[in-house]
Amino acid sequence: MEGHENMDVRRELADSRDRYTQLVENINSIIIGLDGEGKITFFNRFSERLFFAGRSGADPDRVAEPAGP
């Protein structure tokens, strides 16, 4: 029974991760991840369309400094 419960939990986690990814990638809001040095580690599709020519052509100099911490 425990193996079946683990499979259910893994399936629910995968479904939740898929929903989260879809939300982050498709929302019409800027979502940008930065590391401790302020380097871009992630940007969603909306940010890509707004700031960059494409993910492979990302130009960090075109992104303004964040206003907050």
N, C-alpha and C positions, 0 to 999 in steps of 0.2 A: 504493500500500500504506500509506503514511504517513497518509493521510486516514482509512482504515479503522481504523488503530490509535488515532488521536485520538478517533474516535467510540466505540470500545470503552472508552477511558480515561474519557471523559465519562460514559458510561453507568454504569460502575463507580462513579464519583464520585457521581453522582446516586443510585444505589442505596444507597451508604454513607451519604449525607446523609439519605435517607429512613429508614434503619434507626436512625440516631442520633436523629433527630427523634422517631420512634415511642418509642424507649427513654426519652428525656428527658421526653416528654409523658405517658407512661403508667406510669412507675415510681411506686411508692408511697413516695416519698421527697421531701423538700423540696428543690427546686432553685430558687434565687433568684440572679439576676445583679445586681450593683451596679456603678455607675460609680465613678470616683475620688472623688466627693463623697458617696458612700454612698446615692445615689438608686437606687431599684429600676429596672432596665432590662429584666428578664425574670423571670417566674415560671412554673413548670410547672402543669399541671392540679391536681396534688395540693396544691401550695401555695395555689392559687386556692381550692380547696374548704376548706382549713384556715383561711386567713386572711381571705379576701375574699368579698364577695357575688358578684363577677364581675369580669372583667378591666376592664370600663369603669367599675366602681365601686371600684377598688382604693383602699384607704386606707392609705398608708404609715405612718400613726401607729399602726396596729394591729400592726405588725411590730416585734418587739423588736430592740434593737441586737445585732449579731452578737457572739459571745463571742470570736472569734479575729480575726486581722489581716485 
